[in-house]
């Protein structure tokens, strides 16, 4: 994101998740994502608005981040989602790694690949909410 405050928030989030994981800093992560969403609203970036909202709602509802990093290529039958491929890795480390990846692509949501991966994360979070 171009906004300096957004960049500061994202850098803070990345450091907190790297250092403490998700569960220890859950409330702080949620509050920072809400602030980031407000900035995305002002910047009129609907995909970022949705990504930040779905992320903090997912963490709030599930006490973790159970969305895998998007696959490089779709798997037959799962073109729109990685959910259901196999038994997901729900370890704290896998959650942390996926959330860190999501936060890193949020830094430049206008990049074509990041834009597509944000959409994929959004789809997976919506599907997860419907399934669970």
Protein Blocks (a to p, Z undefined) as FASTA:
>chain_A
ZZlklmmmmmmmmmmmmmnommlmmmmmmmmmmmmmmmmmmnopaklmmmmmmmmmmmmm
nopafbdcddfbdcehilmbcghkaccdfbfklmmmmmmmmmmmmmmmmbmklmmmmmmm
mmmmmmmmmmZZ
